[in-house]
Amino acid sequence: MYSVGISGVGSYVPEKIVTNDDLSKIVDTSDEWIRTRTGICERRIAEKDIATSDLCTEAVKKAIRDANISPEDIDLILVATVTPDMAFPSTACIVQKNIGANNASAFDISVGCSGFLYGLAIGSNFIATGAYDTVLVVGAEILSRILDWKDRNTCVLFGDGAGACVLQRCESGKGILSYDLGADGANGHFLTQPAGGSLNPASIETVNKRLHYVHMDGREVFKFAVRSMEKASKRALEKANIPLEAIDYLIPHQANIRIIESAAKRLKIKRDKVYVNLDRYGNISSASIPIALDEAFHKGYIKKDDIVLFVAFGAGLTWASVLLKWNK
């Protein structure tokens, strides 16, 4: 089995910024209400003529340059998203076309905010077994298209963006050390987009009932998030036989500052070892961790041989963690 590491990272967010004050003009909320409950101050929103594949493509171009490879070197493209351009073809296939990765296979992953970490686990196994040499993993969302802008409990939380990384073989003992993936389908009803699939196909009735938007039980999701992030983190550490105190940096899913602080406290990780950017971007689902990783690395927070822990929770309900020794 080969060791697998991240050889390139990149991200892209739309230019349009929507502040909490902007939202207070269209829904019953305020900057103070949003900040104190979530930690979010602003978010990026894609223009109407932009699709998820467009955000993916920009992030991917940066990751490819960072890894110093060409599109023809890519063997597999994985796109984690719950807001694909369309049901089919996959957004991954559209990205393949956009960047000219003619030698790559491609498919999408739909596990909500855990998607990017699921992608790292899937992609790393293709390389570890020798099946592929280079895998591109992307997390991207345009959640603004499926938000009910009359529901202040959900519309204030989310934003749009994309992050990408290139996986390749690396020095033995470095790169991805372990991961933990899980799901709790019995409680999937706490976070859903009820209509648009085979269960509730689009109709005048589903539109009038606003079933094509995000529906969430915030209290239940919060409780699940804190529990699952702690559990997934400890499992990844146990699998790699690495103690908690060895973690140099934690990059959690950027959903809510209270969730992040609760998880860090349970894991006994100091605040200065936790990367947070949700104040500027909000929750971008599967894109939140790769965007945060791109920022943290290029700002110099993450250095070679650092032990870095990624952890997320998402729709499904799902959870995921990835532990790695930074090889870049």
C-alpha positions as CSV (number, residue, x, y, z in Angstrom):
1,M,0.0,0.0,0.0
2,Y,1.4,3.4,-1.0
3,S,1.3,6.5,1.2
4,V,-1.0,9.2,-0.1
5,G,-0.7,12.9,0.5
6,I,-2.0,16.2,-0.8
7,S,0.3,17.7,-3.4
8,G,-1.8,20.8,-4.4
9,V,-4.7,22.9,-3.0
10,G,-6.8,25.6,-4.4
11,S,-10.1,27.4,-3.7
12,Y,-12.5,29.9,-5.2
13,V,-15.4,32.0,-3.8
14,P,-17.7,34.3,-5.7
15,E,-17.0,38.0,-5.5
16,K,-20.5,39.1,-4.3
17,I,-20.5,39.6,-0.5
18,V,-23.8,39.5,1.4
19,T,-23.5,40.8,5.0
20,N,-25.7,40.2,8.0
21,D,-27.0,43.8,7.6
22,D,-28.0,43.0,4.0
23,L,-30.0,40.0,5.2
24,S,-31.8,42.1,7.8
25,K,-33.4,44.0,5.0
26,I,-35.1,40.9,3.5
27,V,-35.8,38.7,6.6
28,D,-36.5,39.3,10.3
29,T,-33.0,39.2,11.7
30,S,-30.1,41.4,12.6
31,D,-26.3,41.4,12.6
32,E,-26.2,40.9,16.4
33,W,-28.7,38.0,16.2
34,I,-26.7,36.1,13.6
35,R,-23.2,36.8,15.0
36,T,-24.0,35.8,18.5
37,R,-25.7,32.5,17.5
38,T,-23.5,31.4,14.6
39,G,-20.3,33.5,14.4
40,I,-21.1,34.4,10.8
41,C,-20.7,38.0,9.7
42,E,-20.9,37.7,5.9
43,R,-21.1,35.1,3.1
44,R,-20.3,34.8,-0.6
45,I,-23.2,34.4,-3.1
46,A,-22.8,33.3,-6.7
47,E,-24.3,35.4,-9.5
48,K,-27.3,33.9,-11.4
49,D,-25.3,32.8,-14.4
50,I,-22.8,30.9,-12.4
51,A,-23.1,27.1,-11.8
52,T,-21.4,24.8,-9.3
53,S,-19.2,23.4,-12.0
54,D,-17.9,27.0,-12.7
55,L,-16.8,27.4,-9.1
56,C,-15.2,23.9,-9.2
57,T,-13.3,24.7,-12.3
58,E,-11.7,27.9,-10.9
59,A,-10.7,26.1,-7.7
60,V,-9.3,23.1,-9.6
61,K,-7.2,25.3,-11.9
62,K,-5.4,26.7,-8.8
63,A,-5.0,23.2,-7.2
64,I,-3.5,21.9,-10.4
65,R,-1.0,24.8,-10.6
66,D,-0.1,24.3,-7.0
67,A,0.6,20.6,-7.6
68,N,2.6,21.4,-10.7
69,I,0.7,18.9,-12.8
70,S,-1.3,19.1,-16.1
71,P,-5.0,18.1,-16.5
72,E,-3.9,15.1,-18.5
73,D,-2.1,13.7,-15.4
74,I,-5.4,13.3,-13.5
75,D,-6.8,9.8,-13.3
76,L,-10.0,10.4,-11.3
77,I,-12.1,13.5,-10.5
78,L,-14.4,13.3,-7.4
79,V,-16.8,16.2,-6.8
80,A,-18.6,16.4,-3.4
81,T,-21.7,18.5,-3.7
82,V,-25.4,18.6,-2.9
83,T,-26.0,21.3,-5.4
84,P,-24.9,19.8,-8.7
85,D,-25.4,21.6,-12.0
86,M,-28.2,19.0,-12.7
87,A,-29.1,15.5,-11.8
88,F,-27.0,14.2,-14.6
89,P,-24.5,14.3,-16.1
90,S,-22.4,14.6,-12.9
91,T,-20.7,17.8,-12.1
92,A,-17.4,15.9,-12.0
93,C,-17.9,15.1,-15.7
94,I,-18.6,18.7,-16.5
95,V,-15.4,19.7,-14.6
96,Q,-13.5,17.1,-16.6
97,K,-14.7,18.7,-19.8
98,N,-13.9,22.2,-18.6
99,I,-10.3,21.5,-17.6
100,G,-9.5,19.0,-20.4
101,A,-8.7,16.1,-18.1
102,N,-9.3,13.6,-20.9
103,N,-7.7,10.7,-19.1
104,A,-9.8,10.9,-16.0
105,S,-12.8,9.0,-14.8
106,A,-15.3,11.1,-12.8
107,F,-18.2,10.9,-10.4
108,D,-20.0,12.9,-7.7
109,I,-20.4,12.3,-4.0
110,S,-23.5,13.3,-2.1
111,V,-23.1,13.2,1.7
112,G,-23.6,16.9,2.5
113,C,-21.0,18.7,4.5
114,S,-19.0,15.5,5.1
115,G,-18.5,15.2,1.3
116,F,-14.9,16.5,0.9
117,L,-13.6,14.1,3.6
118,Y,-15.4,11.2,2.1
119,G,-13.7,12.2,-1.2
120,L,-10.3,12.2,0.5
121,A,-10.9,8.7,1.8
122,I,-12.2,7.3,-1.5
123,G,-9.5,9.0,-3.6
124,S,-6.7,8.0,-1.3
125,N,-7.7,4.3,-1.5
126,F,-7.5,4.4,-5.3
127,I,-3.9,5.6,-5.0
128,A,-2.9,3.5,-2.1
129,T,-3.8,0.3,-3.9
130,G,-1.9,1.4,-7.1
131,A,-5.0,1.7,-9.2
132,Y,-4.4,5.4,-9.9
133,D,-1.6,7.9,-9.5
134,T,-3.4,11.2,-9.3
135,V,-6.8,12.0,-8.0
136,L,-8.6,15.3,-7.9
137,V,-11.0,15.9,-5.0
138,V,-13.3,18.9,-5.0
139,G,-15.9,20.2,-2.6
140,A,-18.3,22.8,-4.1
141,E,-21.7,24.2,-3.4
142,I,-24.1,26.9,-4.5
143,L,-26.4,26.6,-1.5
144,S,-28.0,30.0,-2.1
145,R,-30.1,28.3,-4.9
146,I,-31.8,26.0,-2.4
147,L,-32.3,28.3,0.5
148,D,-35.7,29.7,1.6
149,W,-34.9,33.4,1.9
150,K,-38.0,33.8,4.1
151,D,-36.6,31.4,6.7
152,R,-34.2,33.2,9.0
153,N,-33.2,30.0,10.7
154,T,-31.5,28.6,7.6
155,C,-30.9,31.4,5.0
156,V,-28.4,33.2,7.3
157,L,-26.2,30.2,7.7
158,F,-25.0,29.2,4.2
159,G,-22.8,30.5,1.4
160,D,-21.3,29.5,-1.9
161,G,-17.8,28.4,-2.9
162,A,-15.4,25.6,-3.9
163,G,-12.2,24.1,-2.7
164,A,-10.0,21.4,-4.3
165,C,-7.0,19.3,-3.7
166,V,-4.7,16.9,-5.7
167,L,-3.9,13.6,-4.1
168,Q,-0.7,11.7,-5.1
169,R,1.8,9.2,-3.7
170,C,4.1,10.7,-1.0
171,E,6.9,9.7,1.3
172,S,6.1,6.6,3.5
173,G,4.7,7.6,6.9
174,K,3.4,10.9,5.7
175,G,0.2,12.1,4.1
176,I,-3.2,10.5,5.1
177,L,-2.7,8.4,8.2
178,S,-6.2,7.4,8.9
179,Y,-9.9,8.3,8.5
180,D,-13.3,7.5,10.0
181,L,-16.5,7.7,8.0
182,G,-20.0,7.1,9.4
183,A,-23.7,7.6,8.9
184,D,-26.9,7.7,10.9
185,G,-29.6,7.3,8.2
186,A,-32.3,6.9,10.9
187,N,-32.0,10.6,11.7
188,G,-31.6,11.9,8.2
189,H,-34.9,13.7,8.4
190,F,-33.3,16.4,10.6
191,L,-31.6,17.9,7.5
192,T,-33.2,17.5,4.1
193,Q,-34.2,19.0,0.8
194,P,-37.6,17.2,0.6
195,A,-38.5,17.6,-3.1
196,G,-36.9,17.3,-6.5
197,G,-36.1,13.6,-6.4
198,S,-38.1,10.5,-7.1
199,L,-40.0,10.6,-3.8
200,N,-41.4,14.1,-4.4
201,P,-40.9,15.1,-8.1
202,A,-41.1,18.7,-8.9
203,S,-44.7,19.9,-9.2
204,I,-46.8,23.0,-8.6
205,E,-47.6,21.5,-5.2
206,T,-44.0,20.9,-4.1
207,V,-43.1,24.4,-5.2
208,N,-46.0,26.0,-3.4
209,K,-45.1,24.1,-0.2
210,R,-41.5,25.3,-0.5
211,L,-40.2,21.7,-0.4
212,H,-37.3,22.4,-2.7
213,Y,-35.4,24.4,0.0
214,V,-33.2,23.3,2.9
215,H,-35.3,22.1,5.8
216,M,-33.4,21.7,9.1
217,D,-34.0,21.0,12.7
218,G,-31.2,23.1,14.1
219,R,-31.3,21.9,17.6
220,E,-31.1,18.2,16.7
221,V,-28.4,18.8,14.1
222,F,-26.3,20.8,16.7
223,K,-26.4,17.9,19.2
224,F,-25.5,15.4,16.5
225,A,-22.6,17.6,15.2
226,V,-20.9,18.0,18.6
227,R,-21.2,14.3,19.4
228,S,-20.2,13.0,16.0
229,M,-17.2,15.4,15.5
230,E,-15.7,14.3,18.9
231,K,-16.3,10.6,18.1
232,A,-14.9,10.7,14.6
233,S,-11.9,12.7,15.7
234,K,-11.0,10.2,18.4
235,R,-11.5,7.2,16.1
236,A,-9.1,8.6,13.5
237,L,-6.5,9.2,16.2
238,E,-6.9,5.7,17.6
239,K,-6.6,4.1,14.2
240,A,-3.3,6.0,13.6
241,N,-2.2,5.4,17.2
242,I,-1.6,9.2,17.7
243,P,-2.4,11.0,20.9
244,L,-4.7,14.1,21.0
245,E,-1.8,16.3,22.2
246,A,0.1,15.5,19.0
247,I,-2.4,17.5,16.8
248,D,-0.8,20.6,15.4
249,Y,-3.9,21.9,13.7
250,L,-7.6,21.2,13.6
251,I,-9.6,22.2,10.5
252,P,-13.3,21.5,11.3
253,H,-16.3,21.9,9.1
254,Q,-17.3,25.6,9.2
255,A,-20.9,25.4,10.3
256,N,-21.3,27.3,13.5
257,I,-18.8,28.8,15.9
258,R,-20.5,27.2,18.9
259,I,-20.2,23.8,17.4
260,I,-16.5,24.4,16.6
261,E,-15.8,25.6,20.1
262,S,-17.7,22.7,21.7
263,A,-15.8,20.1,19.6
264,A,-12.4,21.7,20.3
265,K,-13.2,21.8,24.0
266,R,-14.1,18.2,24.1
267,L,-10.9,17.3,22.2
268,K,-8.9,19.6,24.5
269,I,-7.5,21.5,21.5
270,K,-6.5,25.1,22.1
271,R,-8.2,27.8,20.1
272,D,-5.0,28.9,18.4
273,K,-4.7,25.5,16.8
274,V,-8.2,25.7,15.3
275,Y,-8.7,27.3,11.9
276,V,-11.9,29.3,11.6
277,N,-13.1,31.4,8.6
278,L,-16.9,31.0,8.8
279,D,-17.2,34.6,9.9
280,R,-16.3,35.5,6.3
281,Y,-17.9,32.6,4.4
282,G,-20.6,31.0,6.5
283,N,-21.3,27.3,6.0
284,I,-20.4,26.2,2.5
285,S,-21.1,22.5,3.2
286,S,-18.6,20.2,1.4
287,A,-16.5,23.3,0.3
288,S,-15.8,24.6,3.8
289,I,-12.9,22.4,4.8
290,P,-10.9,22.6,1.5
291,I,-11.3,26.4,1.4
292,A,-10.1,26.6,5.0
293,L,-7.2,24.2,4.2
294,D,-6.2,26.3,1.2
295,E,-6.2,29.5,3.3
296,A,-4.4,27.9,6.3
297,F,-1.6,26.4,4.1
298,H,-1.0,29.5,2.0
299,K,-1.0,31.7,5.1
300,G,1.7,29.6,6.6
301,Y,-0.3,28.1,9.5
302,I,0.3,24.5,8.3
303,K,3.9,23.4,7.8
304,K,5.5,20.3,6.6
305,D,5.3,17.3,9.0
306,D,2.4,19.0,11.0
307,I,-0.2,16.6,12.2
308,V,-3.5,18.0,10.9
309,L,-7.0,16.8,11.7
310,F,-10.1,17.4,9.5
311,V,-13.5,16.6,10.9
312,A,-17.1,17.2,9.6
313,F,-20.7,16.3,9.9
314,G,-23.4,16.5,7.3
315,A,-26.7,15.6,5.8
316,G,-27.5,11.9,5.9
317,L,-26.8,12.3,8.7
318,T,-23.1,11.6,8.2
319,W,-19.8,12.3,9.8
320,A,-16.1,12.0,8.7
321,S,-12.6,12.7,9.9
322,V,-9.2,12.5,8.2
323,L,-5.9,12.6,10.0
324,L,-2.7,13.4,8.1
325,K,0.9,14.3,8.4
326,W,1.3,17.3,6.1
327,N,3.7,16.3,3.3
328,K,3.8,19.4,1.2
